[in-house]
Amino acid sequence: MPRFIIHHVTKYTYQEPVRDSANQIMLFPIKDEYQEVQSQQLNITDEPAVEIFTDYYGNETGSFMHIEPHTELLIDSTIAIITKAKILPADDIAIEEQWNHLYQIRHVVPFIDFLKQENFVALDEVKKIADAGFYKSVSVFVAVQQLNTYVYQNFKYIKGITSVETTLDEIWKLRAGVCQDFAHILLVMLRLLGIPARYVSGYVCPHDNNLRGEGATHAWVEAYIPFYGWLGLDPTNNCIVNDLHVRLAIGRNFSDCSPVKGTYKGTAKQALEVGVSVSHEDGTVAKQVAAVLMPQVITVKLNEDGTINNSYRKYMEMVQQQQQQ
C-alpha cells in the first residue's frame, strides 16, 4: 500500500486587477476502499470560504468567490493518501455472456451517461477500426486492453498542440495530443462497442517507472467490465490503472472533471501556471515541476483586432449600446 504526498499548485496571474472571481475546484480525491485520504490542506488567496458539495457523479466539489480586486489567484492543495491495489478481472465468464450483459444494461442508470457519444464526424471511420478484431470476438477485458494499446501505439504524446477546446475530429486528424486527448479517443472507441466508459482525472505517481503525465494532473479512462465493475485504463502509458494512480474525479469527459475552472469580471489577460509534485513515503520525490504552463487549460483568447474575447466585456458593451439607443 504505497503512501504519497501530492502537492498541487494552480496560479492565475492577471495583468490588471479583476474582481468577482467565481471558481469551482475538484481537488478532493475520491474516498473508497482503494484510496484512503489521511489529510488535506487547502490554501487559497485571501482565504475565501469554500462550500463543499457532491456533484451528480459523486465527486466532492468545492466552490468559492473572490470578490475584491486582485491580480493573482493561488490555489494550493497538499494531500497525504494511501492507495490500495485492486484485483484484476478473472475473465473466466463466457465471451457471449459478457457482451450480452452489456447489451442488457445499455439503458440502465448509471451506464446511460457513459455510453453517449459526443459529436464526432469521424465516428464511422473510428467504428471500422474498433470493430476490426475486437467486437464480440474476444472478452470485454481483452477488448478494452487491445483498444487501450491501439490508442497508445497510434497517437503521439506531444505537449502544447491541443487544448480543452480541441475537438475530437481535430485530435483524430492530428493523431497526437496529451493525456486528456488519449482518454477522449479511447472513450469514443469503447462506447462504440457498447462498453460504458468514463473519464477520470487525477495524478500518476510512479516510483521507478517513467510514466507520462508526471508533474501535472493526469487523465485516463475507466471501462465497465461485466460481472466485475470499473477497470482503469491509461492509454497515455498503455497500462491498467492500479495503486500508482490517484483518482480525483469521474465524469463523461474533461468538462465534468476539470480540477479548477471559473470566471471573473475584468478585461485583463491571464496567465495560468500549474505545478504538481509527488513524494513517496520513503522521502523520494517522483516528479516535481515548479509552476509549468499546462497546454490543456483554456486561456483568454484575443480577437483579430487584438481585443480580449471576454463574455463579461461583451455583455457590458451590449448594455452600453442599449443605453445609447
ZICORGI-V727389 format. One record per pair of residues at least 4 apart in sequence whose C-alpha atoms are under 7 Angstrom apart, sorted by the first residue. I is the first residue (numbers start at 1). GAP is how many residues later the second one is. If there is no record, write none. Layout:
I	GAP
I	GAP
This chain:
1	81
1	82
1	83
2	80
2	81
3	78
3	79
3	80
3	277
3	278
4	76
4	77
4	78
4	274
4	275
4	276
4	277
5	73
5	74
5	75
5	76
5	273
5	274
5	275
6	72
6	73
6	74
6	271
6	272
6	273
7	70
7	71
7	72
7	269
7	270
7	271
8	68
8	69
8	70
8	267
8	268
8	269
9	66
9	67
9	68
9	265
9	266
9	267
10	64
10	65
10	66
10	263
10	264
10	265
11	62
11	63
11	64
11	261
11	262
11	263
12	60
12	61
12	62
12	258
12	259
12	260
12	261
13	58
13	59
13	60
13	257
13	258
13	259
14	57
14	58
14	254
14	255
14	256
14	257
15	56
15	253
15	254
15	255
16	55
16	252
17	52
17	53
17	54
18	51
18	52
18	53
18	246
18	247
18	248
19	47
19	48
19	49
19	50
19	51
19	245
19	246
19	247
20	45
20	46
20	47
20	48
20	244
20	245
21	44
21	45
21	46
21	242
21	243
21	244
22	42
22	43
22	44
22	240
22	241
22	242
23	40
23	41
23	42
23	238
23	239
23	240
24	38
24	39
24	40
24	236
24	237
24	238
25	36
25	37
25	38
25	234
25	235
25	236
26	34
26	35
26	36
26	222
26	223
26	231
26	232
26	233
26	234
27	221
27	232
28	32
28	220
29	218
29	219
30	5
30	29
30	217
30	218
30	219
31	4
31	5
31	6
32	4
34	49
34	50
34	51
35	46
35	47
35	48
35	49
36	45
36	46
36	47
37	43
37	44
37	45
38	42
38	43
39	40
39	41
40	38
40	39
40	40
41	36
41	37
41	38
42	34
42	35
42	36
43	4
43	32
43	33
43	34
44	4
44	30
44	31
44	32
45	28
45	29
45	30
48	16
48	17
48	18
49	15
50	12
50	13
50	14
51	11
51	12
51	13
52	8
52	9
52	10
52	11
53	7
53	8
53	9
54	4
54	5
54	6
54	7
55	4
55	5
55	6
57	193
57	194
59	190
59	191
83	160
84	159
85	157
85	158
86	156
89	139
91	50
93	5
94	4
95	4
95	41
95	43
95	44
96	4
96	40
97	4
98	4
98	42
98	128
99	4
99	37
100	4
101	4
101	125
102	4
102	92
102	93
102	124
106	5
106	6
107	5
108	4
111	4
111	85
112	4
113	139
114	82
114	83
114	84
114	138
115	76
115	79
115	80
115	81
115	82
117	71
120	48
120	49
121	48
122	4
122	47
123	4
124	4
125	4
126	4
126	63
127	4
127	62
127	65
128	4
130	4
130	59
131	4
133	4
134	4
134	9
135	58
138	4
138	5
139	4
140	4
140	85
141	4
141	84
142	4
143	4
144	4
145	4
146	4
147	4
148	4
148	38
148	85
148	87
148	90
149	4
149	86
149	89
150	4
151	4
151	31
151	35
151	84
152	83
152	84
152	85
152	86
154	21
155	20
155	21
156	19
156	20
156	21
157	19
157	20
157	21
158	18
158	19
158	20
159	18
159	19
159	136
160	135
161	16
162	4
162	15
162	133
162	134
163	132
163	133
163	134
163	135
164	132
164	133
164	134
166	4
166	5
167	4
168	4
169	4
170	4
171	4
171	5
171	6
171	10
177	4
177	5
178	4
179	4
179	34
179	39
179	40
179	41
179	57
180	4
180	39
181	4
182	4
182	53
182	54
183	4
183	16
183	36
183	37
183	38
183	52
184	4
184	69
185	4
186	4
187	4
187	10
187	11
187	34
188	4
189	4
190	4
190	5
190	7
191	4
191	5
191	6
195	28
195	29
196	27
196	28
197	24
197	25
197	26
197	27
198	23
198	24
198	25
198	52
198	53
198	54
199	21
199	22
199	23
199	51
199	52
199	53
199	54
199	55
200	19
200	20
200	21
200	22
200	47
200	49
200	50
200	51
201	17
201	18
201	19
201	46
201	47
201	48
201	49
201	56
202	15
202	16
202	17
202	44
202	45
202	46
202	47
203	14
203	15
203	42
203	43
203	44
204	9
204	10
204	14
204	40
204	41
204	42
205	39
205	40
205	73
205	81
206	4
206	5
206	38
206	80
207	79
211	26
212	24
212	25
213	5
214	73
215	60
215	61
215	62
215	72
215	73
215	74
216	58
216	59
216	60
220	13
220	14
220	15
221	11
221	12
221	13
222	8
222	9
222	10
222	11
223	7
223	8
223	9
224	5
224	6
224	7
225	4
225	5
225	6
232	8
232	9
233	6
233	7
233	8
234	4
234	5
234	6
234	7
235	4
241	4
249	8
250	7
251	5
251	6
252	4
253	4
254	4
265	47
267	41
267	43
267	46
269	31
270	29
270	30
272	21
273	18
273	19
273	20
273	21
274	17
274	18
274	19
274	20
275	14
275	15
275	16
275	17
276	12
276	13
277	10
277	11
277	12
278	7
278	8
278	9
278	10
279	4
279	5
279	6
279	7
280	4
280	5
300	9
301	7
301	8
302	4
302	5
302	6
302	7
303	4
303	5
303	6
310	4
311	4
312	4
313	4
314	4
315	4
316	4
317	4
318	4
319	4
320	4
321	4
